[in-house]
Amino acid sequence: MAITAAMVKELRDTTGAGMMDAKKALTETDGDMEAAVDWLRTKGLAKAAKKSGRTAAEGLVAVRVEGGVGVAVEVNSETDFVAKNADFQKMVAGIAGVALGVSDVEALKAADMGGKPVADVVTDKVATIGENMSVRRMARIEGDSVAAYIHNAAADGMGKIGVLVALKGGDEAIGKQIAMHVAATNPASLSEKDLDPALIEREKQVLTDQARESGKPDAVIEKMIVGRMNKFFEEVTLLNQKFVMNPDVTVAQAAKDAGAEILGFVRLAVGEGIEKEEEDFAAEVAKTMKG
């Protein structure tokens, strides 16, 4: 029976096995999906599947900079214990290195890492460590120079929040300061023109409804909205924010004073946007000990 890519994908999704292992299992069982699952289990290659349904909301963000290119990668695990594991950290560092050569997270998962696709390396580590893991996100940025900052560092170049700032001109000091600012304030975009139009419209509508509650004339309300929207842009766009190192100036002005132009930024925080099941500490420890 011809083994198709769709069959291999289905078996991988079901068992968490690597691509070549899944293909071999289907070949050995003449395409019988259930038999292929049993074949993988027999060989100890489907162990990771037991973990695949668990929420992986912990982990690490790793950053790497090479020349004018910077990448940030989020690799998740179930518990913070694993994030502190030396083997996990070594894997994450390796994945970040591979990320320098690709453009997005799907390409990263398929990229070679020591003779295997990154996705298979992660699957193997799931089986070894005993927790669900995933390469969740990747961001890439380029400039004349790229500054990096890690907040709550767990090891060199990795921690809970990773920031990259692409610059034209300036020096390492101003780049590091701006990266630290981004970590602290989490701006929504570089400037007003980069903001999601839906976000702008939603904020404008909320502010309009609030202003109308005051009962003031429409002409006054329009002026109120302009002022409040400007305030909104000052709060959520990096260039317009007050610089945390010197609140008397904006970030844009601080960069200009240092002879730099900010081209863009990336900020990844571990687990942001993931709905995590709440679990008390004792239960987390007990689960970890059981494997």
C-alpha positions as CSV (number, residue, x, y, z in Angstrom):
1,M,0.0,0.0,0.0
2,A,1.3,3.5,-0.9
3,I,2.1,5.5,2.2
4,T,0.9,9.1,1.7
5,A,2.1,12.3,3.4
6,A,-1.5,12.7,4.8
7,M,-1.2,9.3,6.5
8,V,2.2,10.2,8.0
9,K,0.8,13.5,9.3
10,E,-2.2,11.8,10.8
11,L,-0.1,9.2,12.6
12,R,2.3,11.9,13.9
13,D,-0.6,14.0,15.2
14,T,-2.0,10.9,17.0
15,T,1.2,9.7,18.5
16,G,3.6,12.5,18.6
17,A,6.2,10.3,16.8
18,G,8.8,11.7,14.5
19,M,8.2,11.9,10.8
20,M,10.6,9.1,9.8
21,D,9.4,6.9,12.6
22,A,5.8,7.4,11.6
23,K,6.6,6.6,8.0
24,K,8.5,3.4,9.0
25,A,5.6,2.3,11.2
26,L,3.1,2.7,8.4
27,T,5.4,0.9,6.0
28,E,5.9,-2.0,8.4
29,T,2.1,-2.3,9.0
30,D,1.1,-1.8,5.3
31,G,-0.7,1.4,6.1
32,D,-2.9,0.1,8.9
33,M,-3.2,3.1,11.2
34,E,-4.1,1.2,14.4
35,A,-1.4,-1.3,13.8
36,A,1.1,1.5,13.2
37,V,0.2,3.1,16.5
38,D,0.8,-0.2,18.3
39,W,4.1,-0.6,16.4
40,L,5.2,2.8,17.6
41,R,4.1,2.0,21.2
42,T,6.0,-1.3,21.0
43,K,9.2,0.5,20.0
44,G,8.7,3.1,22.7
45,L,8.3,5.9,20.1
46,A,4.7,7.0,21.0
47,K,5.4,7.9,24.6
48,A,5.2,11.6,23.9
49,A,1.6,11.2,22.8
50,K,0.5,10.8,26.4
51,K,1.7,14.3,27.1
52,S,0.3,16.1,24.0
53,G,-3.0,17.2,25.6
54,R,-1.5,19.0,28.5
55,T,-1.2,22.8,28.6
56,A,2.3,24.0,28.0
57,A,2.3,27.6,29.3
58,E,5.7,27.7,30.9
59,G,9.1,27.5,29.3
60,L,11.6,30.0,27.9
61,V,12.1,32.7,25.4
62,A,15.5,32.7,23.8
63,V,17.1,35.5,21.8
64,R,20.1,35.3,19.4
65,V,21.7,38.2,17.6
66,E,24.2,37.8,14.7
67,G,25.3,41.0,12.9
68,G,22.2,43.0,12.0
69,V,19.8,40.0,12.5
70,G,18.0,39.1,15.7
71,V,15.6,36.3,16.5
72,A,13.4,35.5,19.5
73,V,11.9,32.0,20.0
74,E,9.4,30.8,22.6
75,V,9.6,27.2,23.5
76,N,6.9,26.1,26.0
77,S,6.9,23.4,28.7
78,E,4.2,22.5,31.3
79,T,6.1,23.5,34.4
80,D,8.8,26.0,35.4
81,F,10.8,23.1,36.7
82,V,11.5,22.0,33.2
83,A,12.4,25.5,32.2
84,K,15.2,25.3,34.7
85,N,16.3,21.9,33.4
86,A,19.8,22.0,31.7
87,D,18.8,19.6,28.9
88,F,15.7,21.7,28.1
89,Q,17.8,24.9,28.1
90,K,20.4,23.4,25.8
91,M,17.7,22.4,23.4
92,V,16.1,25.9,23.4
93,A,19.6,27.5,22.8
94,G,20.0,25.1,19.9
95,I,16.6,26.0,18.4
96,A,17.4,29.7,18.7
97,G,20.6,29.2,16.8
98,V,18.7,27.4,14.0
99,A,16.1,30.2,14.0
100,L,18.8,32.6,12.7
101,G,18.6,30.8,9.3
102,V,14.8,30.8,8.8
103,S,12.0,33.3,8.5
104,D,9.0,31.9,10.5
105,V,8.0,29.4,13.1
106,E,6.8,26.8,10.6
107,A,10.1,26.9,8.7
108,L,11.9,26.6,12.1
109,K,10.0,23.5,13.1
110,A,11.0,21.9,9.7
111,A,14.6,23.1,9.8
112,D,17.4,20.7,10.5
113,M,18.9,20.5,14.0
114,G,21.6,17.8,14.4
115,G,20.2,15.6,11.6
116,K,16.5,15.9,12.6
117,P,13.8,18.5,12.1
118,V,13.4,20.8,15.1
119,A,9.9,19.4,15.6
120,D,11.2,15.9,16.0
121,V,14.0,17.1,18.4
122,V,11.3,18.5,20.6
123,T,9.2,15.4,20.4
124,D,12.2,13.3,21.4
125,K,12.7,15.6,24.4
126,V,9.1,15.2,25.4
127,A,9.6,11.5,25.6
128,T,12.8,12.0,27.6
129,I,11.7,14.6,30.1
130,G,8.1,13.6,30.3
131,E,6.3,16.9,29.7
132,N,4.5,18.4,26.8
133,M,6.6,20.9,24.9
134,S,6.2,23.0,21.8
135,V,7.9,25.6,19.7
136,R,5.2,28.2,19.8
137,R,6.4,31.4,18.3
138,M,9.3,33.0,16.5
139,A,10.1,36.6,15.6
140,R,12.8,37.9,13.4
141,I,14.1,41.5,13.1
142,E,16.8,43.3,11.1
143,G,18.6,46.6,11.3
144,D,22.1,48.2,11.2
145,S,22.3,46.7,14.7
146,V,20.0,44.7,17.0
147,A,20.0,45.1,20.8
148,A,18.7,42.3,23.0
149,Y,17.5,42.1,26.5
150,I,16.3,39.2,28.6
151,H,14.1,39.7,31.7
152,N,14.1,37.1,34.5
153,A,17.0,35.3,32.8
154,A,17.2,31.6,33.5
155,A,20.4,31.1,31.5
156,D,22.5,33.0,29.0
157,G,20.3,34.5,26.3
158,M,17.0,33.0,27.6
159,G,14.4,33.8,30.2
160,K,10.7,34.8,30.7
161,I,10.7,37.9,28.5
162,G,12.9,38.4,25.4
163,V,13.2,41.8,23.6
164,L,14.9,42.7,20.4
165,V,15.3,46.3,19.2
166,A,16.5,47.1,15.6
167,L,18.4,50.3,15.3
168,K,19.9,52.6,12.7
169,G,22.8,54.4,14.3
170,G,23.3,54.8,18.0
171,D,25.3,52.5,20.2
172,E,24.9,49.4,22.3
173,A,24.0,51.4,25.4
174,I,20.9,53.2,24.0
175,G,19.8,49.9,22.4
176,K,19.9,48.1,25.7
177,Q,18.0,50.9,27.4
178,I,15.3,50.9,24.8
179,A,15.0,47.1,25.0
180,M,14.6,47.3,28.8
181,H,11.9,49.9,28.3
182,V,10.0,47.6,25.9
183,A,10.2,44.8,28.4
184,A,8.7,47.1,31.1
185,T,6.0,48.8,29.1
186,N,5.0,46.2,26.5
187,P,4.0,48.7,23.7
188,A,1.4,47.6,21.2
189,S,3.4,49.0,18.2
190,L,6.3,51.1,17.1
191,S,4.1,54.1,16.1
192,E,0.5,55.1,15.5
193,K,0.7,54.0,11.8
194,D,1.7,50.5,12.9
195,L,-1.3,50.0,15.2
196,D,-4.0,47.6,14.3
197,P,-6.8,49.7,12.8
198,A,-9.4,47.6,14.7
199,L,-7.7,48.4,18.0
200,I,-7.8,52.1,17.2
201,E,-11.4,52.0,16.2
202,R,-12.4,50.1,19.3
203,E,-10.6,52.6,21.6
204,K,-12.1,55.5,19.7
205,Q,-15.6,54.1,20.1
206,V,-15.1,53.5,23.9
207,L,-13.8,57.0,24.4
208,T,-16.7,58.5,22.3
209,D,-19.3,56.6,24.4
210,Q,-17.6,57.9,27.6
211,A,-17.5,61.5,26.3
212,R,-21.2,61.4,25.4
213,E,-22.0,60.3,28.9
214,S,-20.9,63.8,29.9
215,G,-23.8,65.4,28.0
216,K,-21.5,68.0,26.3
217,P,-22.1,69.3,22.8
218,D,-20.8,67.3,19.8
219,A,-18.3,70.0,19.0
220,V,-16.8,69.7,22.4
221,I,-16.9,65.9,22.3
222,E,-15.0,65.8,19.1
223,K,-12.2,67.9,20.7
224,M,-12.3,65.6,23.7
225,I,-11.9,62.5,21.5
226,V,-8.9,64.0,19.7
227,G,-7.1,64.7,23.0
228,R,-7.9,61.4,24.5
229,M,-6.8,59.5,21.4
230,N,-3.5,61.3,21.4
231,K,-3.1,60.3,25.0
232,F,-3.9,56.7,24.0
233,F,-1.2,56.8,21.3
234,E,1.3,58.2,23.9
235,E,0.6,55.2,26.1
236,V,0.7,52.3,23.6
237,T,3.2,53.3,20.9
238,L,6.9,52.9,21.6
239,L,8.1,56.1,20.0
240,N,5.5,58.2,21.8
241,Q,5.9,56.7,25.3
242,K,7.7,58.5,28.0
243,F,11.2,57.0,28.3
244,V,11.4,55.0,31.5
245,M,15.0,56.0,32.0
246,N,14.1,59.7,31.6
247,P,10.3,60.4,31.7
248,D,11.0,64.0,30.6
249,V,11.5,62.8,27.0
250,T,9.8,60.4,24.7
251,V,11.5,57.2,23.5
252,A,11.8,58.7,20.1
253,Q,13.5,61.8,21.5
254,A,15.9,59.7,23.6
255,A,16.9,57.7,20.6
256,K,17.4,60.8,18.5
257,D,19.5,62.4,21.2
258,A,21.7,59.3,21.1
259,G,22.0,59.5,17.3
260,A,19.8,56.5,16.8
261,E,16.6,55.7,14.9
262,I,14.4,52.8,16.1
263,L,13.4,50.6,13.1
264,G,11.3,48.1,15.0
265,F,11.1,45.9,18.0
266,V,10.1,42.4,19.2
267,R,8.8,41.4,22.6
268,L,7.9,37.8,23.5
269,A,6.8,36.8,27.0
270,V,6.5,33.2,28.0
271,G,2.9,31.9,27.9
272,E,1.2,35.2,27.0
273,G,-2.2,34.5,25.4
274,I,-2.3,30.8,26.6
275,E,-5.2,29.9,28.9
276,K,-3.5,28.0,31.7
277,E,-5.3,25.7,34.1
278,E,-4.8,26.9,37.6
279,E,-3.1,24.3,39.8
280,D,-1.8,24.6,43.3
281,F,1.9,24.2,44.0
282,A,1.6,20.8,45.8
283,A,-0.4,19.4,42.9
284,E,2.3,20.6,40.4
285,V,5.1,19.0,42.4
286,A,3.1,15.7,42.7
287,K,2.5,15.7,39.0
288,T,6.1,16.3,38.2
289,M,7.3,13.5,40.5
290,K,4.9,11.0,38.8
291,G,6.3,11.9,35.3
